[in-house]
Structure formats: C-alpha cells, structure tokens
C-alpha cells in the first residue's frame, strides 16, 4: 500500500509538470528540461520515492531538477509520498538547491504543493507548477526589503510621479496659490492618514509579513493609497508586476483611469481583457475576478509566479467562494482593501464548536485571518467615526438630514413658483 501511494504521488507530480510545459524527453516543443538525480533515468524509476536507487546502487530521494532555456538549474522539486507533509523536507530541499545552484524549490506530495524562493520569504502554497518562461522571468526579481522599509513616503509621493520638479514651481511653493495649482493640474496630494497607512505597511513588512489588510471607510481614497503602495513596491524592486483585482466592471475602469493618472508617467497600466496579448509588458494589470474565473482562465493563461504583488479591492468578497482560488493562486505579497471586513472568528470558541469543519470554514472566510491579522486588528484602520471626527467624511445621518432639507427647499420653491403663475 505504501509503494502504491508513493507511485500515485509521483504520477500526480509528473502530470503537473507536463501540464505546465516541462519535458522529461526531447519532443517537438523543445529539448528535455527536467533532469533527474544523477544516474537515474525517468523510465527506470521505482515506485518507492523515498528509497529509490540510482544505477550505481546509491540510495536517496528522487529530486527533479528543472532547467532554464540554457540548461542551467532553475528549480528543485522535492517529492514526498502522499502521507508526508511536503514542508518537512524544507531543509533537505534547500541544501539540494544550493548545491545545484538553483534558487527555487517546489515541495510536493502530489496533493499539496509549495513554491519557495530560498533567497527570501517562506514557501507559498500553489495549485499549479510555474512554467519555465514565468519562473525564468521571476528569477530576475530581486526583492530588496531594506529599500522597501527605507523609502520615505510623504503627502507629495504621488505628485512626484505626476509632475517631477513640482516643488520648484512658484505656484506650488506659495501656500496661497497651492490649492488652485494642484486642482488646475489635476495633481493628487495624499492626506495624513493615507501616508500613515503606507507607514503601517512598512512597519508590518519589517516584521517579515507579506500579507497586509487596510480597513478603510468608503470615501477615504483607497485607490490613491493603492497607487502609493504600488509605486513603493515597484520603485523599491519588491515587485516587477502588480495585479489589481476588483469585483465589478465599473471599478475596473475606474482603477485603470486612476492608476494612469497617478502613475502613468513611470509605469504602464493595462486592463487585462483588453490586452490579453501584451499584458506581460505592463507594470500594473487591472482585472475583475470574474474575468480570471471564466473558464478557469487564471490557471490556463497565468503561472503562479506572474505577479509578485496582488491587491484585492473589496477584499471581504474576494476570499469567498471561487474568488478565493484566484486570489490565492499567485505567490508573493498580498494586500486586501475593505471597508467591511468579515470577522467570522470573533466570539467563536473552537473547543465548544460542534464540528472542526465549521471552524475551518470560518477561518477561510475571516478577512483578518486571510491577511495575517489574526488578532482581529488590520495592518491599518481608518473608520467612519475617525473620518467624521477629522473632517474628511460626513456622518450618514447628516447626509439624510441635508437631503431632506434640500428636498424641502426644492418643494417650497416649486410651490411658490406655482402660486405665482
């Protein structure tokens, strides 16, 4: 039975490799780009992954070495039988990768798979193996955590991209004419709380976190904040390409227009469905989750390493149902934006729960848990009450009062006009 399970794991891994374009043998698509442990031939593998022997009698785990287009080591795959947690082989796989000059590791037991860049971070869960092209491009990605932390973000961070040299213009230097200058040139200055949200992300990244959650009330400028975060990651080299996911068509167009306005001079932004043949050349890709879900397009047209940073607008909806599969498909940094997070674990007692399944279901739906904020506190919070207190937002009850007042004035004027005529 043990050998049978090991054979099943290997069969699944082989299939995943072939689905992503990797080749054990030369064929019409190119030369073989999978190399087995020295002395082992693919068709001579035994069913026992853990105790297979090379042709000279040596014992050892059968590691798959994936090669780049020039035949150089790219990825080490450490294969385990189905009953073993692949993460248990981290140290072994890392040593093997270093000895072979490979930067990346895939840990798999046929059912659970992890992708790991041994130069930085921790293993990420993946559902599909990266393609040779995608991971070769990913290899040029050299994250710089120090740069991410040290870049100073201030209220003029976006304006620096919109209009370089703005601070030398007299109309900006003069406080009396500055507001008109910004408005006339369509320049976007960040508010103090928006700057603080970026600083909070940097502080979280300093703790080696790669998931962040911004809980911000409607109307507080989440798109502008997103633009600042995107610039921070692209400028610091901690992302080469960013995916911005929304859940409605109108938000897709709004985000694209905003990013073009805020960052267009330095970075190319595209809507995926309008640029299906050229999105790879963009720095920022905007799409609805529905576009990626249709026909499992995200699996068929993308590799897990195609984006180093994924931002989810209305994050409390992106982690529910099928949408979660899209969000979790890509490795790297993740940022969630929401005004209404779902706190499904608040007040929930795991020990008193009738079923473990209910606890696991709540974990998957809980916005805080998904973005690494297990204490129930987001990376940054700016709620309605704070916004009203600081004068940036209006209390909904005040809106209702103003609407009723305006309606009363309109009705009064209408009646007066009717009496005159």
N, C-alpha and C positions, 0 to 999 in steps of 0.2 A: 504493500500500500504506500509506503514512504517513497519508493522509487517512482511509483505511478504519479504521485503528487508533484515530485520534482520534475518529471517529464512534462506534466501539464503546465507547470510554471515556465519551463523553457519554451514550450510551444507558443504560449501567450506572448512571451518576450520577443521571440522570433517574428511573430505576426506584427507586433507593434513596430519593430524595426523596419520591416518591409513596407508597412503602411506609410511610413514617413520617408520612404525612398532610400533606405540603407540597403546595401547589397553584400551578400556573402560571396557571390561569384561575379565574374565579369559577365555583362549582358549588353543588350543594345543601348541601354541608357548610360553605360559607362563602366569603368573598372570597379572591382570589388572595393568597398570602403569599410568593411568590417574585418578586423584582424582578431583571431582568437589567441589564447595564450600560446606562447612559443611552443612548437612541436605538436600542436593539436590541430586536426583538420575537422571542419564542420561535420562532414558525414560520418566521422568516426567517434563523435561524442557519445558517451554512455548516458544512461538515463539518470545517473546519480550526479547531480550538480555539485554536491559537497565533497565527493570523494573520487571524482573523475581523474584518470591518469593520462599524462602525456605519453607519447610513443616511446620515450626513454624511461618510463616507469615512475616518474615523479608524480606525487600527489599534490592536489591543490584545487582551490575553487576555480571554476572556469569563468574567466573575465573576458568580456567583449571589449575590444578597443576600437572605437570609431575614429576614422581618419578624415582629415580635411582633403580638399581637392588636390593637394600636393603630396598626399600620402603621409602627412605628419599626424602624430597623436592629437586627438581633439577631446574625446570623451571616453571615460572608463565606465563600463556597466558592470556593476556587481550584482549577480543574480543569486537569489536565495529561493529555497523551496517555499511553497505557499504558507506553511505553518510558522515561518520565521518572519519577524518584523524586519524589514529591509534596513531600518535605521541602526540595527545592531551591528551592521557592517561598515559604519562610518569610518572608523579609524583604519580598518583594513583597506577600504577603497581609497581613502585619501593617500595612504602610503603608496599604493599601487599607482595612483595617478601621478604623484610626484616623481616616482621612479621612472615613469614612462614619458614625463614631460607633458602631461595632459592637464588642462586647467579645470575641466568639468567632470562631474561624476553623476551617474544615474544609478540609484539604488532601487531594485525591484524584486518582488516575489511573484510577478505575473499578474497580481491584482492591485497592489499598491505600489506607486512609483514616486520617487523623489528626484528632483533635479537640484544639483548643488554646485555652485561656483565656489571652489575651495579657496579662492583669493579673498572672498568676502561673504558675510552673511551665513545663513543657515539653510538647510535643504528645504525646498518648496515642493509641495505636492503637485504632481502633474497628472493629467489623464491621457496625454498623448506624448510620444517622444518627439523632441525637436528635430527639424530637418537639418541636413548638412549646411544648406545655404543660410538658414536662420541662425544657427549656432556659430557659424563662421563669422557672421556679421556681429553677433553678440560678443564674440571674442575681442573685438575692437573696443568694446565697452570697458572703460577703466574708471570705476566709481572712485570718488575722492571725498570721503566722509569729512575730512578736515575742512575742505573748501565749502562743503555744504553748511557746516556749522559757523564758519568764519565770515561768510558774506553778510554784510550789513544791509538790512532792508529798512528803508525809511519811507515816509509818505510819498516821495517822488520816485520810487523804484520803477513804476510803470512808465512814468513820463520820460525817464532816461532812455527808454527804448523808443517811445513815440516821437520824441524830439531831442536828439542829442545836442548838448550845448544850451539847453533851455535856460539854465541858471545864469547865463551871461547876457540874457536879453533884458533890457531895462524894464519892460512891462511886467516881467516876472519878478524882478528884484524889488520893484515898488509895490509895497503891500496894498496901496490904494487901487492899483490897476491889475493886481494879480488875478483876482477872481474873474474879471472880464477877459483877461488874456487866456486863462485856462478854458473858459467857456467858448470863446471865439475860435480857439484852435482844437476844440474837442479833446482836450487833454484830461486824463483821469488821475486825480490825486487821491491817494489812499487815506482813509480815516485811521485814527489812532488804534481803534480796536482791530482793524484789519491788519495793521502792522504787527500787533500783538499776537494775532493768530499765526503768523509766519514764525515769529519768535518762539511760540509754543511748540510748533512743529520741529524747529531746530533743536529745542531742548529735549524733545522726545527722541529725535534721531541720535542725540548724544548718548542716550541710554541704549543704543543699538536696536531700537524699534524700527520696523519697516512698514507698519500699518498705523494710520492716523485717522481720527474722526473729528470733523468740525461740525458742531451742533450750533447752527446759526439761524435766527429767526428770519422769516420771509421778509425781503426788502433790505437786507443788510449787506448785499453785494457779494454773494458767494462766487459769482462768475469772475469778478475782479480779483478776489482773493485767489481763485484758481489760477488765473493768469499769472499772478505773482509767484505762486508755488511752482507753476510750470517753468517760468523763467529761472527760478532759483535752481531747479534740478537740471535743466538744460545747460545753463551757464556754468554750473559747477561741475558738469560732466557726470552727474549721478543719474542721468537718463539721456539716451540718444533719441528716443522716440516715445511720445506720450499718447495714451489712448484716453479720450474723454467720453464717457458713456452717459447717455440720457435716456429717458423712457418715453419721450413724446417728440413728434416731428417738429413742432414749433420751437422746442428747446434746442433741438439740433441746429436749426438755422440761427437762432439767437446766439448760441455759444460760438458758432463759426464766425459770425459777424463781429462778436465781441473780441475774440482772440486775434482776428485780423486787425482790428482797430488798435488793440493794446500791444500786440507783439509782432504784427505783420512785417515790420521793417527788419527784424532779425531772424524770424522763424516762419517757416511755411506751414500753414494750417489748411487741411482739406476735410471735406465731408466724404466719408468712405464710399458710400454708394454712388457718388458722382465721380469718383477717382479710383475705381477698382483695379485699374491697370497701372496706376502711378502712386498709390498711397505710400509705397516703400520710400519714396524720396521726400516725404513730408516729415516735419518735426512733431507736428500735432495732428492726430487723426480724431475726428469727431464722428460719433455714430450713435444711433439708437440701439438699445439692447435687442429690440425686435429684429433689426436688420441682421445682427450677428446670429440670432437664434434661428432664423428662417432656414430650413433645410440643413441645420447644423453647420451653417457657413463658418462659424468661428473655428470649428475643428478642421474643416476641409480646406479653408483658404488661409489659415493662420497657424503659426507654430507658437508654442508656449513662450518662446524667447523673442517674439517680435516686438514686444513693448517692455521697457524697463520700469515704467510707471503707469499705473491705471488709476484714473479718477472716476468715481461714480457719483453723479448727481442724483439727488433723491435716494440716498443710499439705503434707506429703510425698505425701499421697494426692490432694489437691485439684488438683495440677498434672499429673496423669497422665490420659491418655485424654481422654474427652469432658468430664470435670470441669474441665479447664483452660479450656475455652471459656467456662464460666460465670464463673470467677474473673477471667479477662482481659476479659470483656465490659464491665465498668464502669470508668469513668475515675476518677482520684483516688488517694488514699493506699491502700496495701495493707500488711496485717500478716499474717505467717504464724506459726502456733504449732505446734511439733512437738517430740516427744521423740526422734525418729529421723529426722533429715534424710537425704536421699539425695544422696550426694556422687559423682555419676556422672562428674565430670571429674577426680577425684583420680587421679594417676598416668597420666592419659590423654595421650598425645602426638599432637597433631593432625597433625604432619608425618609421623609414622610410620603413621598410620591408613590403612587401605586405601581408605576412602571418605569423602568430605565429608559424606555423608548420615548416617553413624554419628556423626560429631562433632556435627552439628546435632541429632540425636536425643538425644544425651546432654545437650546444652545445655538442651533443653526439659524434660528430666526432672530436672535438677540443682536441688535445692532452693535452694542458695546463689545460683546464677546467677539464678534466677527472682526472688529478693527483693533483688537488687542487692548481694549479698555475694560478689563474685567472687573474693575472696581465700580463700574457704572458711571465713571467720570470721563467725558470725552477729552481728546487732546486739547481742544479749545471750545469754550461755550460762550455764546453771546445771545441771551434770550430776549424775548419781547419786553419783559419788565425792565431789563437793563437798558435796552434801546430807547424805551419811552423816557426813562429817568434821565438819560444823557441827551435827549432831544433829537435823536435820529429817527425815531419811529413815533407813530401816533397810536394811542390805545384804540382798539377796535370799537369800544363803546363811544369814544369821542367821534369816530367816523360816523357811527349811526346817528349821533346827535347832529352832526354837521349836515349829513344827508337829509335828515328830517327838516332841519332849519332851512336848507336851500329849497327843498320842496315846498315848504310853507311860504317862503318868499315868492317863489315862482307862481304858486297858486294865487296868492294875494295880488300880484301884479296882473295876472291873467284876468281875474275878476274885475279889477279896476278898469282895465282896458275895455272889457265887455260892457261895463256900465257907461263908459264914455261914448262908445259907438252905438 
